[in-house]
């Protein structure tokens, strides 16, 4: 059932103990929106805890540490006695698909409480009791911010900081097309409440490990411009991770670099994570190609201009499949011009 902001508030008002979670490999929006929601629930006298399906990335640790968020992760697997029985509500933020919630489905299917989703992605699956999905929002944090504001929760500096982190993370510090007037109005309110944007910029963008720069160099060395420079493709292998000492989180944002080339319409980054498993693929578009729709053919999804998927197989063969399919899409688009 799809609900409005007011409808979601009504459901949350009934809760007494909420487990909040988000997608695997959480980014700034996932962590910022979950932190702000937990603080907002606490303000309303509702106990909330966070379950992370991956480790808390060191880059974003300050988001939870500054807010004093109670969380646990199941990066090494769910413990034998894991259960949702201690909670009356499960709230999933920044995703609505099982592929982004590995290992959780069995527990959710058996859960007798209320299952809620707050998200801004186009790609959704119908398993929750109620969903608040606003696809034109620049970030899940925007939706959470509007919900808390409507609910009468003061957007002070403590709640404002994780909201701001979420918004700037998913809008490229307000550069992407998903930035809307409401995004900037909310950001201004948070700054007026005392959020230190300069500190956050340094923590998010001037606080990288040397290994990230090494991985960036590897990714750039792999860069190929295809389809008359309209398609940019990069690949990073398990060897690249081993040689550079980088982790999966160190590859965040690399996909946006080729979009600086004027003719590039779609950028693709294929990554074979150090722990093995499926090849992870990220897609970015300047708008001429709906990469969310494209990613769905590989079991993925996301936004029109930013999407992802996972494909089992060898890195080179997966790359060939993806490039061939995207080349056909770009060729049809060029023919239609």
N, C-alpha and C positions, 0 to 999 in steps of 0.2 A: 504494500500500500504506500503510495506516494503522499506525503503530507507537506503542509506549509510550515514555516518557521513557528507559528503559534501552535500548530498541531504537534510538532516535535517537543515544544516546551511542555505541553500538557502531559505528554508521555513521560518526560524526564521528571516532572514534578511528583509522579507516583513512585519513583525509584527511591530506594534507601541505600542500596549498595551496588555500585556500578563498576564493571570491568571495562576499561577503555583500551582499545587496541587499534592498530593501523597496519599498513602494508609492510611486508618484509623489506629489509634494507631501507629503513625510514630516512627521509630527507628532512630538510628544514621545515617544510609545510606540515608533514606528518607529525613531527615532534612538537612544533610550535602549537598546532591546533589541539593536540591531545593534552599538552600541558595547560593551555588556557582553559580548556573544557574542565579539566580536573579542578583547577582553581575556582572556576565558576560554580561547579557543583558543590565544592566545599563551602562556598559563600552561602549556598542555599541549604546547608546542613546535610548534604548527601555525601556519603563516603564514596570515594573513587580511587581506584588503583589502575596502573597501566601495565599491560602485558606487551612486551616487545618480542617479535618473532625472530629478530636478529639482535646482535649486540648493539648497544648504544654507541653510535659513531663518536670517536673522541672529538671530532670537529664540532659536534653539536652537544657535547656533554653539558656545557654551561646552561643550555636551555632548561634541562631538568634540574640541575644543581642549583641554579639561581632561584628557581621556583619551588624547590623542596618537594619535587614530585616523587612519590613512592612508586617504584616499578620493579619488575623482574623480567628477565629475558629467558627464552627457551632456545637460544642459539644452538646449544648442544643437544637439543631434543626435549620433548615434554617428559617430565618426571612420571614415574609409574602411577603415582597417586594424584596426578593432575585432574582437576575437575572444575566445572563452572558452578557447582552447586552452592557455593558460598555467596553467590551474587543473584540479585533478582533481575538485573538488566545487563545486557552486553551491548556496548556502543562501539561500532567500527567507524573510524574516521579516515577519510582520504582514499578509500577504495570501496568497491562493492562487488569485487570478483574473487572467486576462490583461488585463482592462480596467484593472487597477491597475498593469500593467507595460508601458506603451506602448513599442513599438519593440523589445522584448526577445525576443519569441516566436521569430523566425527564428533568432536566435543560440542559443536554448535548444534548439530542435528539432534543430539540427545538433551540439549538444554531446554528446560521447561519455562525459563523466564522470557522476558521481552527482548527481542533482537532488533537493534536499531542501526541505521547507517546514515552518516552525514558525509556527503561527497560532492565533488564538482566535475567528475569525469563522465564522459559520454557513455563509455562502456560499463554496463551494469548487468548483474544477475539477480533474479527475483528469489531471494531466500529470506530476507529480513521481514519482520512484521510491519515495519514502517521505515521509509526512506525520505530524507530531505536531500534532494539532489538539485543543485543550481549550477548548470553547466556553463553559464556565462560568468560565473565568479572566477576571479583570477587565482584564487587559492581556497583551500578548505578553511584556512584561518579566517578568511573574510566571512564565510558562512557562520563559523563559530562566533566570531566577533559580533555579527548582527544578531545572532540568537541570544547571546549573553546580554547585549544591550537591550533588546526587546524584553528580556526576562527581568530587567531591573538590576542586573549585576554591574557594579561600577567598573568601567574600563580604566582602572588606575595603572600606574607604571608596572606593577607586578604582573598583572594580567596582560597589559599592553606589550610587554617585551616579547613573550612567546608569540603573540598575535603578529607583531611586526616582523619577527623572524620568519614566520610562515608566509606572510605576504611577499616579502622581498625575495624569498627563496624561489617561489613559484612564478613570480613576475619578472625575474631578472633585474631586481631593484627597479621595478616599474618601467622596464624597457619593452616587455613583450606586448603583443596585441591584446592579451587577456586583461591588461590593466584598463580599468573602467573608471569613470568619475567617482563612483562609490569607493573604489580602492584608495584613491588619493584623499578623499574626504576622511575616511577611517584612519588612514595613516597620519593625517594632520592632527586628528583628535588624540592619537596615541602619543605623538610628539609633544603635544600640549600637556598631556598627562605626566610627562617626564621621561619617556623612553629616550635613551641615549643612542641615536642613530650612528654616530661616529664610532662609538665603542663596538656596536654590532657589526658595522662594516669591517672593522679591523679583525674581529673574531671570525667572521665568515669568509672574508676574501683576502686577508693579509696575515693569515695564520696557518699556512699550508706546510706540509712536510716536504723536504727535498725529494722524497720518493715520488711525490705527485708530479714534480717538474720532470723527473726522469721518465715517468709514464707518459706524460704529455709529449715528450720528444719521440718516444717509441710510436705513439699513435700518429703523430704527424709524419713520421717516416713511412708509415703504411698508407698514407693518404693517396687515393686515386680519384681523379675527376673524370667522370664518364658521361655519356649522353650529351656530348657537346658542352661539357662543364656544368650541366644542370644537376648531376648526381655526384655527391661526394661520399666516399666510402672509406672508413678506417677500420682496422682490426687490431685487437690486442690479444695475445695468446697467453697460455699458462707460462710459457718461457719468459714472456715480457714481464709478467708479475714476479716471477722468481728472480730474474736478473736485476730488476729495479728495486725489489723489496716493497713494492706498492701493494695496496689492498684494493678491493673492489670500490670502496668509497673514494679512493684517489682518482678514479676515472670520472667522477661526477663532473658534469659541465663541459667535458672535452668535446662532446658532440656539437656544441654550438660554434666552435672555432671555424669550421669550414663555411658556415653561413656568412662569414665576412666577405667571401668571394661573390662578386656581383651577380654572376650567372647561376650560381648554385641555387636550386629550388628545394632540394631534399638532401639532408645529411643523415648518414647511417653510421652507427658505431656497433661493431660486433665484438663481444667480449667473452672469452673462455675463462671463467673464474678459476682462481688457484685451487679451490677445493674440488674442481671438476663439475660434472653435471651438464645440464643443457647450456647451449650458447645463448647468451643474453644479447638482445638486439634493441637498440634505442633508435628512434626515428625523430627527426625534426624537419619541419617544413616552413617555408615562407608563406604558405597559404594556397598555392596552386594545386597541391596534392593533399587530400585528406588522409593523413597517415594513421589515424585511428581506424578508419574503414579498411585501409590496407593491412594493418597489423592483425585485424580480426581473422584474416585467412590463415594466419599462423597461430591462432588461439590467443592473440594479444588484444590490445586496445589502448584507450587513453583519450587524448584530445585531438582535435583536427590538426593542430600544429605540433603536438608532442605526444608520442606514443611509444609502446614497447611490446616485446614478445620474447618468448623462449622457444628454442627449437633444439631438439635432440639431434646429435650428429657431429661430424668433424667440422672444425672451423671453416676450412676451405670449401667444403661441399655446401654448408649452410650459407656461406657468403655467396656462392654461385646461384643458389636458389633465390635468395633475396634480391640480388642484383638483377637477375633475369626478370623477375616479376616486376620490380620497380621500373626497369627499363621499358617494359611494355606499357606501364601506366604513363610514364613520361612521354613515350612516343605517341600514345593516343591523345594526350593533352596537347602536344605540339601540333598534331594533325588537326585538332579542333580549333586551334588559334587562327 
